[in-house]
Amino acid sequence: MPSFITDELKRLTRDGLLRQTRCIEGPVGTTVLMNGEEKLLFCSNDYLGLANNAEVKNAAIEAIKRYGTGAGASRLVSGTTALHEELEERIRAFKKTEAVLLFNSGYAANMGVITAITHRSTEIFSDRLNHASIVDGIILSRAKFRRYPHNDVNVLEDMLRSSRAPQKLIITEGVFSMDGDLAPLREIISLLETYDAYLFLDEAHATGALGATGRGTLEALAIPTGNPRIIEMGTLGKAFGSFGAYVAGSSALKTLLTTKARSFIYTTALPPAQCGASIKAIDILDENPSLVRRVQDNAAYMRDALEAARLNIMGSTTQIIPVLIGDTRRVMELSELIFSEGVFIQGIRPPTVPEGRARLRLTVSAVHSKEEMNRAVRVICECTKDTFGVCRACGGGGCVDECE
Ligand SMILES: Cc1ncc(COP(=O)(O)O)c(C=O)c1O
């Protein structure tokens, strides 16, 4: 084995940073089968519970029957089917935007958009907690970039004021993937005209999960859509229970991305099954906007319960609820312990989150029951009591269930 592999593996093991996949032996629901045992699942981004929905699955099967299993080529060769165009049109109507372009994943969308719309002379202003796919897109773009402290609009404004760049691009997530808080979009958007800047908004965790009808963060914050200075992306693999991503903006933007976004051009198109599943997921959301309310009601219930138990949920206001632990090794031990008690909650470590900010990252869906949430909170309380030196369950005086 070459030493560059073994040495790096040793270092990662020593620092508690080695990562491993975990296998689920069946469909994703509020419970999953792992090693033959049923576990409560609280770390999936299947926010509306659509990943194993019968109608969504049937739509995928129908798409396979009509179009086969693979697109066979990239979109610009022979990989564009009527289903791809139908899905783009459905998302365009859903987002009330001029045009939509599909990408194969949110990661690919962020890489593709950021590199296609910027130049070396562009200056990018990126929230310090932005997702790795944004960071990687920025690095690949070779544009100048500055990171502003998380959600700090004052520092962002200072940076914009001092910038001499001919093109200024602000990038933020709507809902932050590891913190579950919202970007101050009203304030950020108010800077766009003044500083002749543009906004690229990552709605991976907001699409389908936020706003009265699931349109995302702008809807949740009652900000009008259609601002030509805003480009939005969202994913289909989270709330929509499918896979893929979209970018929403002007027709001119779509033409530019079609011509220049390398992660759109040089890859096989999304498989028909995923297009069929995504179309059905949008139908279901349009017919049942109460699903979004259910995610957010469940999330509020869970946040209240965790806060009542005096756990630090880091200012989350959404269905993504971190429980701050701090130490990298400890968070992984806790995740294991909680798993052994029947609840699957992934521990999140650097470099995904900053050093010293390791956390359990819980996600809540529309289909979790109160009993399931109560059980998860009880297990978290019991498992973390040694870490925090007090019984989180009874010490907080706000248990959602009896503490033994
Ligand atoms: C904020 C954010 N953007 C983009 C992505 C990438 O999306 P996808 O999983 O579709 O590649 C993720 C996924 O975890 C994310 O959290």
The ligand as an SDF file (V2000), in Angstrom:
LIG
                    3D

 16 16  0  0  0  0  0  0  0  0999 V2000
  -26.5410   23.7550    0.9820 C   0  0  0  0  0  0  0  0  0  0  0  0
  -26.3230   22.6250    0.0360 C   0  0  0  0  0  0  0  0  0  0  0  0
  -26.0870   22.9070   -1.2500 N   0  0  0  0  0  0  0  0  0  0  0  0
  -25.8880   21.9200   -2.1420 C   0  0  0  0  0  0  0  0  0  0  0  0
  -25.9220   20.5970   -1.7750 C   0  0  0  0  0  0  0  0  0  0  0  0
  -25.6760   19.5310   -2.7840 C   0  0  0  0  0  0  0  0  0  0  0  0
  -26.8710   18.9750   -3.2020 O   0  0  0  0  0  0  0  0  0  0  0  0
  -26.9110   17.5030   -3.7970 P   0  0  0  0  0  0  0  0  0  0  0  0
  -26.9860   16.5790   -2.6420 O   0  0  0  0  0  0  0  0  0  0  0  0
  -28.1180   17.4770   -4.6660 O   0  0  0  0  0  0  0  0  0  0  0  0
  -25.6440   17.3240   -4.5660 O   0  0  0  0  0  0  0  0  0  0  0  0
  -26.1920   20.2660   -0.4580 C   0  0  0  0  0  0  0  0  0  0  0  0
  -26.2640   18.8340   -0.0980 C   0  0  0  0  0  0  0  0  0  0  0  0
  -26.0630   18.3280    0.8820 O   0  0  0  0  0  0  0  0  0  0  0  0
  -26.3710   21.2960    0.4730 C   0  0  0  0  0  0  0  0  0  0  0  0
  -26.5890   21.0140    1.7610 O   0  0  0  0  0  0  0  0  0  0  0  0
  1  2  1  0
  2  3  1  0
  2 15  2  0
  3  4  2  0
  4  5  1  0
  5  6  1  0
  5 12  2  0
  6  7  1  0
  7  8  1  0
  8  9  2  0
  8 10  1  0
  8 11  1  0
 12 13  1  0
 12 15  1  0
 13 14  2  0
 15 16  1  0
M  END
$$$$
